């Protein structure tokens, strides 16, 4: 794009689209940076995992004593999920890095007025929700994690769709 076309595009770009794209730039950018740092430090050691397991067992015991069975099940799943995440550390973070990069790229395409960016964003949103199933057993994923991610993704897809009339 030349400078004149870019300036004309910027003047016409809806403010709501600007806000959505900036939020996506921040979210995916932080996700990419965070994942890169995590990859540099590597998975948790067995000692750290053991300490976390003891702390979680203590919390689960307290919840059982209080009779909060729903929290016991959720904490147990979170513990198992954490263990599996650490076991599949590099796969999980590679998938996370690729997914966040796709989200960033899709927002950039929408920023520049391409409907193709919206299609990529929809794919990114679905991958962000189902990607976890590639390295964590479904029985260890708390339902609220999937429901929250689905609702959040659906909200942003809907909000971005309000700007499709501007994209070509």
KARAJO-V543829 format. One record per residue. SS is DSSP state (H for helix, E for strand, C for the rest). PSI is psi as a letter, one per 30 degrees, with the letter a starting at -180 (none if undefined). Layout:
SS,PSI / SS,PSI
This chain:
C,k / C,l / H,e / H,e / H,e / H,e / H,e / H,e / H,e / H,e / H,e / H,f / C,k / C,k / H,e / H,e / H,e / H,e / H,e / H,e / H,e / H,e / H,e / H,e / H,e / H,e / H,e / H,e / H,e / H,e / H,e / H,e / H,e / H,e / H,e / H,e / H,e / H,e / H,e / H,e / H,f / C,a / C,l / C,k / C,l / H,e / H,e / H,e / H,e / H,e / H,e / H,e / H,e / H,e / H,e / H,e / H,e / H,e / H,e / H,e / H,e / H,e / H,e / H,e / H,e / H,f / C,g / C,i / H,e / H,e / H,e / H,e / H,e / H,e / H,e / H,e / H,e / H,e / H,e / H,e / H,e / H,e / H,e / H,e / H,e / H,e / H,e / C,h / H,e / H,e / H,e / H,e / H,e / H,e / H,e / H,e / H,e / H,e / H,e / H,e / H,e / H,e / H,e / H,e / H,e / H,e / H,e / H,e / H,e / H,e / H,e / C,g / C,g / C,k / H,f / H,e / H,e / H,e / H,e / H,e / H,e / H,e / H,e / H,e / H,e / H,e / H,e / H,e / H,e / H,f / H,e / H,f / H,f / H,f / C,f / C,k / C,k / H,e / H,f / H,g / C,j / C,k / H,e / H,f / H,e / H,e / H,e / H,e / H,e / H,e / H,e / H,e / H,e / H,e / H,e / H,e / H,e / H,e / H,e / H,e / H,f / C,f / C,g / C,f / C,f / C,f / C,l / C,none
